[in-house]
């Protein structure tokens, strides 16, 4: 247990006994917490004349409450391993009259709603709590005791040592002994009351003032001042302490003071009217009636402009108004955010129904989801929408792959990975797409090899035909044919074509017609694309393959010459499309 001294430097936690008398501070607060921020606030609170004790567990809290009768207790919900409701029930059962405050968050306040309503929990303190707010709550907790006229708790029991000894005697006694002691206590109390009655009887020099009015209307003064004081006393008794309509107690006392500045009754009445009004405003603030507290404060400003307690109260009211305004702004922002999220998700669902998962890019299911995610990334509705969209993307990818549209399938899988890179099913789809691509590449290579074989066979057939045909009469060099069919030339070396991946995945077929020159060394050069179907799909693949071809040099009239030729390369996937 940790104790913090009050501002007078007195020990707030001295052991009783040893012949030393210990009087408690006017207010004592025993707090169960391990929150460093809350402990710092309590340390500051101890400078305001409050005896603060910090404990670490429920057992120590109970022990301290037994030692410090009349103290206010506060339990920090975060310091408990068990639910706060059980702790509240246990401590209030042991101490039925305990003024108990709970510090915590909104979740704990909700859990304690019933106990707050039945006053088992006197006040709920939202963390983090400032020293000023803690003091307001503590003042409110201690005030009901003060209102019943109870003096500050004193372990010596004031002027009655016999009662102190009686208190010591009852500890650890049997029920019979306790009953006897109780009778003795009643007699002692009665005797003490008799003494006080004799002392305060009408024969005594000073009589007690009535509870209904703070001022002594019989005091000396002018008739005008006395009339104002009587008017003020009635307003005070009716609870109209402060107003700005000319009928309140404070206003009438003030008018009397204007007539007689030294009038003690008017001064006392005015001060008590201000004090009661400030107390009423503090209670309203602690209870959450901010408008009421602000109205009372506004009425007090012109009557007590230099009152330090009122200045502190106004500061707390302004802070609470700022907090409530901030809360209202936050709620408005949250509502606007929710509206925007719902609109984006509605559009996402509409695009899902139409099958527009990725296209068009600015009006797809994915684009509308991204808009919702940007506004509320952690929103439960956004998280649920992500799972829905992820499932739709993977289903569409499977359908595209089944239709042998591997490129479209891979695009859908990549989009799904941006939503959740570790989503179940992603690795399976990627593996299936890769296997499909490998199968298509192998089939393309086989088809290319077959095409080369067919071209070679056609060339051999042409050569045979040329040998049995009528010899061609040699023509002048100038009459050399410009372009011949490639299959009329002897192919020495060929190269397989590499099927373009995109075309292979989409099962696109076609051809490219090229014109080239066979050099004197048989190498292929000066290649041009004459025609293609589809255009630019297979051009690069055809050019790459033809550059590796080699022909037998062309000989005319005993000399090696260059020859222009034309070839058509065909591309077809394994299924023949």
Secondary structure, 3 states (H helix, E strand, C coil): CEEECCCCCCCCCCCCECCECCECCCEEEEEECCCHHHHHHHHHHHHHCEEEEEECCHHHHHHHHHHCCCCEEEEEHHHCCCCHHHHHHHHHHHCCCCCEEEEECHHHHHHCHHHHHCCCCCEEEECCCCHHHHHHHHHHHHHHHHHCCCCCCECCCCCCHHHHHHHHHHCCCCHHHHHHHHHHHHHHHHHHHHHHHHHCCCCCCCCCCCCCCCCCCCCCCCHHHHHHHHHHHHHHHCCCCCCCCCCCHHHHHHHHHHHCCCCHHHHHHHHHHHHHHHHHHHHHHHCCCHHHHHHHHHHHHCCCCCCHHHHHHHHHHHHHHHHHHHHHHHHHHHHHHHHHHHHHHHHHHHHHHHCCCCCCHHHCHHHHHHHHHHHCCCCHHHHHHHHHHHHHHHHHHHHHHHCCCHHHHHHHHHHHHHHCCCCCCHHHHHHHHHHHHHHHHHHHHHHHHHHHHHHHHHHHHHHHHHHHCCCCCCCCHHHCCCCEEHHHCCEEECCCCCCCHHHHHCCCCEEEEEEEEECCCCEEEEEEEEEEECCCCCHHHHHHHHHCCEECCEEECCEEECEEEEEEEEECCCCCC
